[in-house]
Amino acid sequence: MGKFHAVALAAVMSLSLHQAPAADKLQIPQQGSANYVTYYVTHPLTSLNMGEAGFRALVEAVGITRNMDGKPLFDKMAVRCLFYSEVVGGKAAGNGACTETDGDSDEVFTTFDAAAKVHTLRGGTGKYKGISGRATYTLSTLPAPGPGWGAIMVEHKLTWQFK
């Protein structure tokens, strides 16, 4: 193992030992709302330039959430999304799906419509089993971390309930 890899592994192990307290102590109400932001780094997996017929891409986005109300729900969750994007006639559209994972490895599943700017909660595991709801969102572009990469900030206004 090279020196760089050993240092990187030590850093990851150190971070994992200092994680926030377990989220399973959360008492999630049967319904509620949250305002949270997700900071994503994006990377196109593949793209297709179709000239006058437009542009299509499959993009992966990974990030972390931050609850803007200072509450533990939807805070410090790791997020991974796949996104189909297209630009046709100068108009952008697309859709995708995400998995949001908390410190207990419990997950929330969402889909989203980029044109409508809406996330829809589709269920989850553990404490999130049976969750549903929707979040309107706004998106801001951040500086790219390097060539071929992008970064965005997505602010969510979420309402949820359990079935």
Sequence and secondary structure as in RCSB ss.txt:
>XXXX:A:sequence
MGKFHAVALAAVMSLSLHQAPAADKLQIPQQGSANYVTYYVTHPLTSLNMGEAGFRALVEAVGITRNMDGKPLFD
KMAVRCLFYSEVVGGKAAGNGACTETDGDSDEVFTTFDAAAKVHTLRGGTGKYKGISGRATYTLSTLPAPGPGWG
AIMVEHKLTWQFK
>XXXX:A:secstr
  HHHHHHHHHHHHHHHT    GGG    SEEEEEEEEEEEEEEEEEEE GGG EEEEEEEEEEEEETTS STT 
S EEEEEEEEEEETTEEEEEEEEEEE TTS EEEEEEETTTTEEEEEEESGGGTTEEEEEEEEEEEE  SSTT E
EEEEEEEEEEEE 
